[in-house]
């Protein structure tokens, strides 16, 4: 019997533990976090006098017994972050062996990050660009993870759309202050610096994880030591310029765990 069926292979995901989420700038790995402002929430913030219209359930009867005044509990307002993950799937992303190239590493990282953030109740959106710009609108929950994984599983390395085109298209639709995670080998695109500068100029917190095609090619013995050293120097200069813009960036080497790469990028 000749029986045929379709199946979908999702990117391999790495479990990210909470132990690595301790940044000096607590924007990127936030989940439902307290933002030190009074409002609807679960954590105690302060006591204040009762005003007409306050809920009786908010009254702190112990404080009333001590002071003789009606006092209510203020709660610390919760906030959920919007996380934007951008995946470079241009033709150059496939440079290297079939199972070890920037696109493979980037889609796995994007899947792992989406799973982690969604488990923290963040709202996650994904943009994949190559010969076109494909986006998954921000949303939360398990269904969103399935939608994202399906989109990542279908990512194919082709085209050469500049990052600047992507940034210009999505910038008006991203909430101010949303953390941006960019996954790319940073090759063959002269607009990378200007595009990421535009994000930083608007105070977006930008993290770049860059799986280097040079490492994949050198490990596969497709380039010699001299060629590797020249190209590595050029890459280091680019990374230095991006760091100068305030971009958190990590040169992601083969076999480096995603959590390690994130720690290097964020300076934990």
Secondary structure, DSSP 8 states (H G I E B T S, - for coil): -----------------GGG---SSTTSS-SEEEEEEEEEEEEEEEEEE--TT--GGGB-HHHHHHHSS-EEEEEEEEEE-EEEEEEE-SGGGG-EETTEEHHHHHHHHHHHHHHHHHHTT-EEEEEEESSSEEEEEEE-SHHHHHHHHHHHHT--------HHHHHHHHGGGS-TT-EEEEE----S-TTHHHHHHHHHHTT--EEEEEE-HHHHHHHTT-S-HHHHHHHHHHHHHHHHHHHHTT-EEEEE-TT--HHHHHHHHHT-
